[in-house]
């Protein structure tokens, strides 16, 4: 399961409510290392600049939506 289409959908659905960005760990090795990303796909949720949650693995879109709702109340 590719996560890119899910991320793109979430970006559109939550525009103006939650900032969603994607990074290619192959092109951003330093960032991946500094965040402790050991497996991909890896989705990290930040609030106030601090990590509040992390999902490792490819899951259906609803899992990511549920986490957005839980962490950001939107």
Secondary structure, DSSP 8 states (H G I E B T S, - for coil): --SHHHHHHHHHHTTTTS------TTT-HHHHHHTT--SSSEEEEEETTEEEEEEES---HHHHHHHHHHHH--
